[in-house]
Structures are given as C-alpha cells and as structure tokens.
Amino acid sequence: MSHAVTGAVPDLLGAPYTAETIPLPPDDEGEVVTTLVHRPAVGTSRGALLHVHGFCDYFFHTEYADWWAEQGYDVYAVDLRKYGRSLREHQTPAFVTDLREYHEDLDAAWERIVERDGHTHVVASGHSTGGLVLALWAHDRRPHGLAALVLNSPWFDLRGSLLMRTVGTQVIDRLGAVLPRRVLPRSVSGLYGRSLHRDHEGEFDFDLRWKPLESLPVSLGWLRAVRRAHAELHRGLAVAVPVLVLSSDRTTSPAEMSEDVHSSDVVLDVQQIKRWAPYVGARHLTLVTIPGARHDVVLSRAPARAEVYRALERWLSAWGG
C-alpha cells in the first residue's frame, strides 16, 4: 500500500541527516504518523540499514549510524508511532494494544527503502522492545531483500519472578483487555537514563521529553501486547536470515548510582535474552556477549562500545554483509 509523504526535511540531528513524516491510518486517538530518518552512506552504497528503537526511546544514535554509513550502508531509522519525532499532542506516548500495529510503520519504511530508493540488500536492527517488534515483523512479512537482523539486547521475556511471568501474566492479559489504558504502578529509579545523558553521568545528548530519565508510564494494554508477543516468540518464529544478538555479560539491580549502572544491563535479564534468542528461528544465530556493556550496548562506555563495533565488523565479514 502506498502512503502519502510530506517530504524529507533537515533533521534535528543536523546534516547529513534528514527526516520524513509518513501519515498512517488513524487510530482511536486520531492522526497517526511514523518518521523515517535517513543518513546517506559514505561513498558507494552497498546496502541499507533499517533501525528500530525500543520503549521510551527514539533515534539519536549518530555514532551507530555513522559506523554503518562508513561501511557503505545507507542508514534509515524509524521513530515509531507515538514516540519521539512521531509523537503528537493528542496521543498517549508509546500506547498500542498489539505490537503488530507497528507493522504499518515498518511496511511504510520498507516501501521507501526498497521500492522508492531501490535497495535490495537491507540489514534490520532493533533495540530492546524494538528487537521484539522487528522479529515479529520479519517473521510475518518475510520481506524480499532482508539480508540479516541485528538485535541489541532484545526484550524476549519479562524480567522478574516465575510467579510474575506466569500467574502475573494471566492477570495482565485479562485486565489489559478490559482496562487497556490503566497505568501500572511502578517506580523507576532513573539511574539508567542518568548513566547515559551528558547532563548527568553519561556522554550522550538526547531529548528528555522523548526519553525521560524516569521512563514512560506503562499501561496494562501495552504490557499485555508485549506479553502476547513474548508468548508467540516462545512458541518459535521463523525469521530465516542470519541474526546477531548482542547483550551485556551480566544483569544487576543497583539501588543507587554505582559502577554496576555503567557496566551491566540494569533493564533486562541477559540470561533470558540468551535463552530465547534461538526461538527467533535464524538461519545462522550469533550470540555475542559484550563485557561491561549497558542495556543499549551501543551507548556503553567507550571500551565496551569499541568491542560492539568489532563484533559487528566480524559478523558482517563472516556472512558477506
């Protein structure tokens, strides 16, 4: 299906980044758009990268994009509906009741990358919830031209007790169906966000309206959608392209700012990532553990980040990407 486009404009990240707003069919909150950010390859293009962010996130990862551009990839990154550049005032941030709603966003991006821009070799990349969204989409669509997936700390299961993952999930499934907008009470320390932002303990600049330190509210309907997607993954997908899964070497739960916040995954359980990665159904699965990495491995401290790019380089050369 073809979508109208408002046209690419200079992006907030500055040259050479541009962004285009793509209208999508409205939902019960009204107008819906997705945003496709583009950074051209350095030199002759050998393919394209499509990147999908996670929960409470948007695309600001210029070092990651620049690395791919230097490998000869045209970089495209989507700000999914109700996130970042695509968030509108009438919308509940991040709210969907089925992760397949994002298929429309990714279909629209794919159409522009493959049909309009002529790319026949596309690597897709997803972080955290974006990794789960991307795996589902790739399984459903089997898009011609998809060469491989890079999953950066993909969210493949609910961190927490067995009781929460079983009985708790059943409760979420029932309540989320009838009270989808009810916000789940939770406390977020903000330590992870502070470890990243340059105004606090980190080195990266991002918009705190779009990626707040204390995260975004979690609704029952959204969590129900995530748990249903987890259950589908656990039954087994069939993505059938090479997949690289990157994660930290350990998970911690610090109560205050400490070395652990900077050198481990404080968001997800890395053992769950490793356990469920084979269920993506990859043609070739490569699991790489990055010692000292944060949850978003490409936003780790410099030594771990350098190891991420070495791992990417090895993986690309291994399958001819």
MONOR-V393538 format. One record per backbone hydrogen bond with DSSP energy under -1.0 kcal/mol. NH is the residue of the N-H (numbers start at 1). CO is the residue of the C=O. If there is no record, write none. Layout:
BEGIN
[[NH,CO] [NH,CO]]
END
This chain:
BEGIN
[[6,21] [9,19] [11,17] [14,11] [17,14] [18,38] [19,9] [20,36] [22,34] [24,32] [27,30] [30,27] [34,22] [35,79] [36,20] [37,77] [38,18] [39,75] [42,69] [46,72] [48,121] [49,74] [50,123] [51,76] [52,125] [62,60] [65,61] [66,62] [67,63] [68,64] [69,65] [70,66] [71,67] [72,69] [73,68] [74,47] [75,39] [76,49] [77,37] [78,51] [79,35] [83,80] [86,83] [87,84] [91,88] [94,82] [95,92] [101,98] [102,99] [103,100] [104,101] [106,102] [107,103] [108,104] [109,105] [110,106] [111,107] [112,108] [113,109] [114,110] [115,111] [116,111] [117,112] [119,113] [122,145] [123,48] [124,148] [125,50] [126,150] [127,52] [128,152] [130,127] [132,128] [133,129] [134,130] [135,131] [136,132] [137,133] [138,134] [139,135] [140,136] [141,137] [142,138] [146,143] [147,122] [149,242] [150,124] [151,244] [152,126] [153,246] [155,128] [156,154] [165,161] [166,162] [168,163] [170,166] [171,167] [172,168] [173,169] [174,170] [175,171] [176,172] [178,174] [179,175] [182,179] [184,218] [194,190] [195,191] [197,193] [198,204] [200,197] [201,194] [202,197] [204,196] [211,207] [215,212] [220,182] [221,180] [223,219] [224,220] [225,221] [226,222] [227,223] [228,224] [229,225] [230,226] [231,227] [232,228] [233,229] [234,230] [235,231] [236,233] [237,279] [239,280] [240,281] [243,284] [244,149] [245,286] [246,151] [247,288] [252,265] [263,259] [265,250] [273,269] [274,270] [275,271] [276,272] [277,273] [279,276] [280,277] [281,278] [283,241] [286,243] [288,245] [290,247] [293,290] [297,295] [299,296] [300,297] [305,301] [306,302] [307,303] [308,304] [309,305] [310,306] [311,307] [312,308] [313,309] [314,310] [315,311] [316,312] [317,313] [318,314] [319,315] [321,316]]
END
